[in-house]
């Protein structure tokens, strides 16, 4: 009986470890996607600011 309990506890702990590693992997992927999205937004903002700056210089001339 006690050996069976030990096996069940080991299986449960293994399942918990697998689940937690899956969650951390998912969280890491989400963080990477968020970082890439932020980089794209920064590039778009910089591009927009450059175009606005060029247009205002043209109007001043």
C-alpha positions as CSV (number, residue, x, y, z in Angstrom):
1,X,0.0,0.0,0.0
2,X,2.7,2.5,0.9
3,X,4.7,1.7,-2.3
4,X,1.5,2.4,-4.3
5,X,1.1,5.8,-2.5
6,X,4.7,6.7,-3.3
7,X,4.3,5.9,-7.0
8,X,1.1,7.9,-7.1
9,X,2.8,10.9,-5.5
10,X,5.7,10.6,-7.9
11,X,3.3,10.6,-10.8
12,X,1.4,13.6,-9.5
13,X,4.6,15.5,-8.9
14,X,5.8,14.7,-12.4
15,X,2.5,15.9,-13.8
16,X,2.8,19.2,-11.8
17,X,6.3,19.8,-13.0
18,X,5.3,19.2,-16.6
19,X,2.4,21.5,-16.3
20,X,4.5,24.3,-14.7
21,X,7.1,24.0,-17.4
22,X,4.4,24.1,-20.1
23,X,3.0,27.3,-18.5
24,X,6.5,28.9,-18.3
25,X,7.1,28.0,-21.9
26,X,3.8,29.6,-22.9
27,X,4.6,32.7,-20.8
28,X,8.0,33.0,-22.5
29,X,6.5,32.8,-25.9
30,X,4.0,35.5,-25.0
31,X,6.8,37.7,-23.8
32,X,8.7,37.2,-27.0
33,X,5.7,38.1,-29.1
34,X,5.1,41.2,-27.0
35,X,8.7,42.3,-27.4
36,X,8.5,41.9,-31.1
37,X,5.2,43.8,-31.2
38,X,6.8,46.6,-29.2
39,X,9.8,46.8,-31.6
40,X,7.4,47.0,-34.6
41,X,5.5,49.8,-32.9
42,X,8.7,51.7,-32.2
43,X,9.8,51.4,-35.8
44,X,6.4,52.6,-37.0
45,X,6.4,55.5,-34.6
46,X,9.9,56.5,-35.7
47,X,8.9,56.3,-39.3
48,X,5.8,58.4,-38.7
49,X,7.9,61.0,-36.8
50,X,10.4,61.2,-39.7
51,X,7.6,61.8,-42.2
52,X,5.9,64.4,-40.1
53,X,9.3,66.2,-39.7
54,X,9.9,66.1,-43.4
55,X,6.5,67.5,-44.2
56,X,6.8,70.3,-41.7
57,X,10.2,71.3,-43.2
58,X,8.6,71.4,-46.7
59,X,5.8,73.6,-45.5
60,X,8.3,76.1,-43.8
61,X,10.2,76.6,-47.1
